[in-house]
Amino acid sequence: MSLQTFKCPQCGGAIQFDPGTQEMVCPYCDSVMDVQALQAMDADLARDLAPEGMAWGYEGEAWDESEQHGLMVYACRSCGGEIVSGETLGAAACPFCGNPVVMTSQFSGSLRPDAIIPFQVSKAEALQALQKHYMGKRLLPKVFQDSNHLEEVKGVYVPFWLFDAEVDAEMEYSATQIRHWSDSNYNYTETSTFRIVRQGAIGFSQVPVDGSNAMDDALMESIEPFHLESAEDFRTAYLAGYAANKYDVDAQQSIERANERIRRSTESAFASTVAGYATVTPQRAHVRLKNGGVRYALLPVWLLSTRWQGKPFSFAMNGQTGKFVGDLPLDKAAFRKWFAGIFGVAAAALLAVSMIIVHIM
Amino acid sequence: MKMKRNLAILVAVAFLTSLWLPLSIAAVAGTAPRFIDRQGLLSAEQAAALTARLDEISQRHHFDTVVAVVPALDHREAHLFAADFFEQNGFGYGQDLDGAILLLATENRDFGFAALGSGIYAFSPAGQAYLDRLFLPDLKANRYFEAFMAYADGVDDFLAKAEAGQPYIAGNIPLTAAQRASYRLYAIIISLVLALAAALIVTGVWRGKLRSVRRDNLAHAYIRENSMVLTGQHDIFLYRQVHRVRRAEQNHSSSGGDSFTSSSGHSATGHSGKY
């Protein structure tokens, strides 16, 4: 298995991609390297090193077949430590020396991503965003903010499938206009019914669908949109310092979700062109997708996890736009207190006002 | 002899005085008592108290305030019967016969109200509806004394307002105690419901702020700019339906309330109803 680490040419320390400068930075000697220049080094670094024969006389237990399934074993090129990981892991940090490593074989050949959006926001900004996420939430347990400890904060390049599509649509609606008038004896209601037809085309560009089973689809869709026009060609150097997974949900499996989103968006966009009616009811929708295209991309996501009262809480931040999401626990005692308080104050005020009105009637 | 003649003169004076006194009272206050009860609905004490109250109001406002109970009506509506009854019994102040009468016919539980002279100004149709609300609840519950006293108090209030130049008309009708009580009940219920809704909405919004993870079923963010083109756009009229509903009519439990003319030609206002 091929593994790539990124080392500073000056001091040999592990270097990482810095979202602030969009360059490779050595945290030990502060050297700064251009990603493009580092690309040239990739070829050299990719060379397989001959194994060093060192027999310790230890014959450990071999992985049995069931254990081996789904596992990959790599040797860290920095310290020689053995990295055991899931078969979808594409980049990580060596657990022994901390050097960022990239399993280049995960991103070679047909598995090579077409594009990548490099991280634009840093870990510090992600932590700040978490604190901001807690603010202004009256029903968040106060002790949650104070006592919960982040278990993990990691920048992950999540595999996404990006779907392009041209859509031909033909929509039919039944719509009504309503008019009221009266004479001395009757109240009249006139309902005019119309058949509305809309035909046309619409184009979608790079609709993302999460290609990783490990990622919660709702969490990934919540941090959208990604601005894919600023995506770069894939380079392994961008992965340095971050975790990365290769896809384990292929494009074919992702098409259904892309189609569903494109269909609903098309219906919504065409429905918005029907105006001036009291009611509009869809009767028929014919949506035909054509000229579809699929690309494979790695998109940056900060994942934060914490545990409170035995329950895990996950947060995600769009590594490009900084959009932060994550469900928070409810303080039931505070909820009851606020509910009773608002009800009491509102009831007292409304009763006082209504009694005054009745009194002056 | 002289003593006998003096006695004769005294008897004659007393006789003449006895003849003159009722006439003078009748000239001021009508020929019959202002409470006429031919069905014996009230006790003697209640009748005396009511009569005293009616007399006091009548004299203070120069406005004959009368209550009458009869067994039955003739062919006329109760308020027309009441107006004629008022005149035939010699009630009414001045040339226009200023006064008002509440007449009950017990046979079919009819009541009629009529006001003459300045009563037309004091008792507008809207005002008469308000007057009904003052005494009808007691009348329907057969609390006759309470009903008649409420009527007397109401007439007193109406006359005071009219004398102040602000007769009860639509727009300045006060609520009755029963109406006020029911409005208070509605106000309490509505206030509690609104307060509950406010608490639900506010805490619901706050709860919603804790939830930010949700699937995005649309792909609006990825629609290519200016890519939407409408090649066909038809709004085709199919048919029209007209539905009509008869307008609700004002539902009165009593009739009248407008001006009319009594049998003798005097202008009056009044209305009839059931109790």
Chai-1 contact restraints between the chains, C-beta under 6 A:
chainA,res_idxA,chainB,res_idxB,connection_type,confidence,min_distance_angstrom,max_distance_angstrom,comment,restraint_id
A,K137,B,K209,contact,1.0,0.0,6.0,A-B,restraint_1
A,R138,B,W206,contact,1.0,0.0,6.0,A-B,restraint_2
A,L139,B,W206,contact,1.0,0.0,6.0,A-B,restraint_3
A,Y186,B,R244,contact,1.0,0.0,6.0,A-B,restraint_4
A,Y186,B,R246,contact,1.0,0.0,6.0,A-B,restraint_5
A,N187,B,V245,contact,1.0,0.0,6.0,A-B,restraint_6
A,N187,B,R247,contact,1.0,0.0,6.0,A-B,restraint_7
A,Y188,B,V242,contact,1.0,0.0,6.0,A-B,restraint_8
A,Y188,B,R244,contact,1.0,0.0,6.0,A-B,restraint_9
A,T189,B,H243,contact,1.0,0.0,6.0,A-B,restraint_10
A,E190,B,V242,contact,1.0,0.0,6.0,A-B,restraint_11
A,T191,B,Q241,contact,1.0,0.0,6.0,A-B,restraint_12
A,S192,B,R240,contact,1.0,0.0,6.0,A-B,restraint_13
A,T193,B,L238,contact,1.0,0.0,6.0,A-B,restraint_14
A,T193,B,Y239,contact,1.0,0.0,6.0,A-B,restraint_15
A,F194,B,D235,contact,1.0,0.0,6.0,A-B,restraint_16
A,F194,B,F237,contact,1.0,0.0,6.0,A-B,restraint_17
A,R195,B,I236,contact,1.0,0.0,6.0,A-B,restraint_18
A,R195,B,L238,contact,1.0,0.0,6.0,A-B,restraint_19
A,I196,B,D235,contact,1.0,0.0,6.0,A-B,restraint_20
A,V197,B,H234,contact,1.0,0.0,6.0,A-B,restraint_21
A,R198,B,Q233,contact,1.0,0.0,6.0,A-B,restraint_22
A,Q199,B,T231,contact,1.0,0.0,6.0,A-B,restraint_23
A,Q199,B,G232,contact,1.0,0.0,6.0,A-B,restraint_24
A,G200,B,V229,contact,1.0,0.0,6.0,A-B,restraint_25
A,G200,B,L230,contact,1.0,0.0,6.0,A-B,restraint_26
A,G200,B,T231,contact,1.0,0.0,6.0,A-B,restraint_27
A,A201,B,V229,contact,1.0,0.0,6.0,A-B,restraint_28
A,I202,B,S227,contact,1.0,0.0,6.0,A-B,restraint_29
A,I202,B,M228,contact,1.0,0.0,6.0,A-B,restraint_30
A,G203,B,R224,contact,1.0,0.0,6.0,A-B,restraint_31
A,G203,B,S227,contact,1.0,0.0,6.0,A-B,restraint_32
A,F204,B,A219,contact,1.0,0.0,6.0,A-B,restraint_33
A,F204,B,Y222,contact,1.0,0.0,6.0,A-B,restraint_34
A,F204,B,I223,contact,1.0,0.0,6.0,A-B,restraint_35
A,S205,B,Y222,contact,1.0,0.0,6.0,A-B,restraint_36
A,S205,B,R224,contact,1.0,0.0,6.0,A-B,restraint_37
A,Q206,B,Y222,contact,1.0,0.0,6.0,A-B,restraint_38
A,V207,B,A219,contact,1.0,0.0,6.0,A-B,restraint_39
A,V207,B,Y222,contact,1.0,0.0,6.0,A-B,restraint_40
A,A218,B,V213,contact,1.0,0.0,6.0,A-B,restraint_41
A,A218,B,R215,contact,1.0,0.0,6.0,A-B,restraint_42
A,L219,B,V213,contact,1.0,0.0,6.0,A-B,restraint_43
A,E221,B,R215,contact,1.0,0.0,6.0,A-B,restraint_44
A,E221,B,D216,contact,1.0,0.0,6.0,A-B,restraint_45
A,S222,B,V213,contact,1.0,0.0,6.0,A-B,restraint_46
A,E224,B,D216,contact,1.0,0.0,6.0,A-B,restraint_47
A,P225,B,A221,contact,1.0,0.0,6.0,A-B,restraint_48
A,R261,B,A219,contact,1.0,0.0,6.0,A-B,restraint_49
A,I262,B,A219,contact,1.0,0.0,6.0,A-B,restraint_50
A,R264,B,N217,contact,1.0,0.0,6.0,A-B,restraint_51
A,R264,B,L218,contact,1.0,0.0,6.0,A-B,restraint_52
A,S265,B,L218,contact,1.0,0.0,6.0,A-B,restraint_53
A,S265,B,A219,contact,1.0,0.0,6.0,A-B,restraint_54
A,S265,B,H220,contact,1.0,0.0,6.0,A-B,restraint_55
A,A269,B,M228,contact,1.0,0.0,6.0,A-B,restraint_56
A,V325,B,S212,contact,1.0,0.0,6.0,A-B,restraint_57
A,V325,B,V213,contact,1.0,0.0,6.0,A-B,restraint_58
A,D327,B,R211,contact,1.0,0.0,6.0,A-B,restraint_59
A,D327,B,V213,contact,1.0,0.0,6.0,A-B,restraint_60
A,L328,B,L210,contact,1.0,0.0,6.0,A-B,restraint_61
A,L330,B,L210,contact,1.0,0.0,6.0,A-B,restraint_62
A,W338,B,T203,contact,1.0,0.0,6.0,A-B,restraint_63
A,F339,B,A199,contact,1.0,0.0,6.0,A-B,restraint_64
A,F339,B,T203,contact,1.0,0.0,6.0,A-B,restraint_65
A,I342,B,A199,contact,1.0,0.0,6.0,A-B,restraint_66
A,I342,B,V202,contact,1.0,0.0,6.0,A-B,restraint_67
A,F343,B,A195,contact,1.0,0.0,6.0,A-B,restraint_68
A,F343,B,A199,contact,1.0,0.0,6.0,A-B,restraint_69
A,A346,B,A195,contact,1.0,0.0,6.0,A-B,restraint_70
A,A346,B,A198,contact,1.0,0.0,6.0,A-B,restraint_71
A,A347,B,S191,contact,1.0,0.0,6.0,A-B,restraint_72
A,A347,B,L192,contact,1.0,0.0,6.0,A-B,restraint_73
A,A347,B,A195,contact,1.0,0.0,6.0,A-B,restraint_74
A,L350,B,S191,contact,1.0,0.0,6.0,A-B,restraint_75
A,L350,B,L194,contact,1.0,0.0,6.0,A-B,restraint_76
A,L350,B,A195,contact,1.0,0.0,6.0,A-B,restraint_77
A,L351,B,S191,contact,1.0,0.0,6.0,A-B,restraint_78
A,S354,B,A187,contact,1.0,0.0,6.0,A-B,restraint_79
A,S354,B,S191,contact,1.0,0.0,6.0,A-B,restraint_80
A,V358,B,Y183,contact,1.0,0.0,6.0,A-B,restraint_81
A,V358,B,R184,contact,1.0,0.0,6.0,A-B,restraint_82
A,V358,B,A187,contact,1.0,0.0,6.0,A-B,restraint_83
A,M361,B,L175,contact,1.0,0.0,6.0,A-B,restraint_84
